[in-house]
Amino acid sequence: MKFTTTEKQIIARFDNEVTRARWTDWKWQLKHCITDMETFEKLMGVTFSPEKRTRIQQTIDTFPMAITPYYLSLIDSDDMENDPVFAQAFPSEKELELLPCDMDDPLHEDTDSPVPGLTHRYPDRVLLLVSSTCAMYCRHCTRKRKVGDVDSIPDKAEISAGIQYIREHPEVRDVLLSGGDPLMLSDEYLDWILTEIRAIEHVEIIRIGTRIPVVLPYRVTDNLVQMLKKHHPLWLNTQFNHPKELTASSRWALARLADAGIPLGNQSVLLNTINDCPRIMKSLVQKLVYNRVRPYYIYQCDLSMGLSHFRTSVGKGIEIMESLRGHTSGLCVPTYVIDAPGGGGKIPINPTYLISWSTHKVVLRNYEGVITTYQEPDSYKPVYCDQDCEHCTLQLKLADADEYKATGIERLLCDYDDSYAMSPEQPDEEEPAQEMQEALSVQ
Ligand SMILES: *Cc1c(COP(=O)(O)O)cnc(C)c1O
């Protein structure tokens, strides 16, 4: 790998000598993360006004900054204010502007948590937070309430309690490790966590959510990859938000992970002035697939504290989906979701393709605007399911078929349940975190 021009520039501005080996050593990178404004100014060769410095410092005091030297080197210093990497990594005073709709924990991750650090929202899978630190603190982080906060670092006892919960819940077949960033843990510690979870018989898959391939690709060492591949089936989801982030180094990290048989997915966040453009998104998803990463989700930006300047309209997301489906490989098309405030989970949002229907025909439109019909079969006889798999002609033969309970909308549709209406309990109204509001409104 050759150094890029900006890498060379930044390396030259470090006081101590940086050899190639040290630049690509992830521990060196972590040790030299940029956490204060002076170092940022020095390495980028810029000077902020005293007023700007004061405002940025206030932001850093509330939400910490950390940028790896590698990620910093992707910033275009000639057009910094418009740079998508700068916007994701460098604090903005706008983070201190709070709207009435801003919430401390919009996804109710803490509310819906049976044991600290574990969220059990869906029937068959759980989210387990195993770290509260990251190599780079994304300015748009949905868990700003936690990351970088020393009081939020989960210790071994907390993680053990989470794993014990999974052990006691046979319905959990999928465990998502997140944080912070799970790949900030040492190989040995992560190996221990994965071994413990893998030993649970009912756990089928383990997923890791990490931004390491984007912000610190050198963390993907041989040793890490050899360790991870012992725990298959293991999936890994990362978060590239802009095609510019797919550098030679990050592509090399992705290739190593893919070569180890780890299926890779990407969860982008739709961000104002960063990637809210159909052409940027199309280029991003195509580059991801070229690098064996399946675009999985595009998230509407959450209602977490201080993210209002990052949010786009929902219409922008639909416009982007409209520009992808049909126009490029289906493999490149992620699902656009809103993670519902109040802990409703991810809700897919799509352009509408089903325009109308009658008893035997549906009217559809395609991506080009062609309007067409699909004639439904007259011969299709509804099969009423009475949960008697034993005498059903479809081959499934579920042993405990009659124990299966449909829930949610599925329950309204099924034949073996008499419910014809639902009224979910009123979700709690979320007060914007008062303390935080007050703390920030004094300036
Ligand atoms: C996102 C999420 C999951 C996983 O959702 P998938 O749609 O299966 O990827 C699980 N639990 C929580 C709390 C989540 O936020």
The ligand as a MOL file (V3000), in Angstrom:
LIG
                    3D

  0  0  0     0  0            999 V3000
M  V30 BEGIN CTAB
M  V30 COUNTS 15 15 0 0 0
M  V30 BEGIN ATOM
M  V30 1 C -31.7300 -3.3180 14.7920 0
M  V30 2 C -32.0080 -4.1380 15.9550 0
M  V30 3 C -32.0500 -5.5340 15.8620 0
M  V30 4 C -31.8290 -6.2720 14.5790 0
M  V30 5 O -32.7840 -5.9880 13.6360 0
M  V30 6 P -32.7230 -6.6890 12.2230 0
M  V30 7 O -33.8530 -6.0610 11.4570 0
M  V30 8 O -32.9010 -8.1550 12.4730 0
M  V30 9 O -31.3830 -6.4050 11.6220 0
M  V30 10 C -32.3240 -6.2410 17.0190 0
M  V30 11 N -32.5570 -5.6280 18.1910 0
M  V30 12 C -32.5340 -4.2910 18.2980 0
M  V30 13 C -32.8270 -3.6600 19.6090 0
M  V30 14 C -32.2630 -3.5010 17.1920 0
M  V30 15 O -32.2360 -2.1560 17.3060 0
M  V30 END ATOM
M  V30 BEGIN BOND
M  V30 1 1 1 2
M  V30 2 1 2 3
M  V30 3 2 2 14
M  V30 4 1 3 4
M  V30 5 2 3 10
M  V30 6 1 4 5
M  V30 7 1 5 6
M  V30 8 2 6 7
M  V30 9 1 6 8
M  V30 10 1 6 9
M  V30 11 1 10 11
M  V30 12 2 11 12
M  V30 13 1 12 13
M  V30 14 1 12 14
M  V30 15 1 14 15
M  V30 END BOND
M  V30 END CTAB
M  END
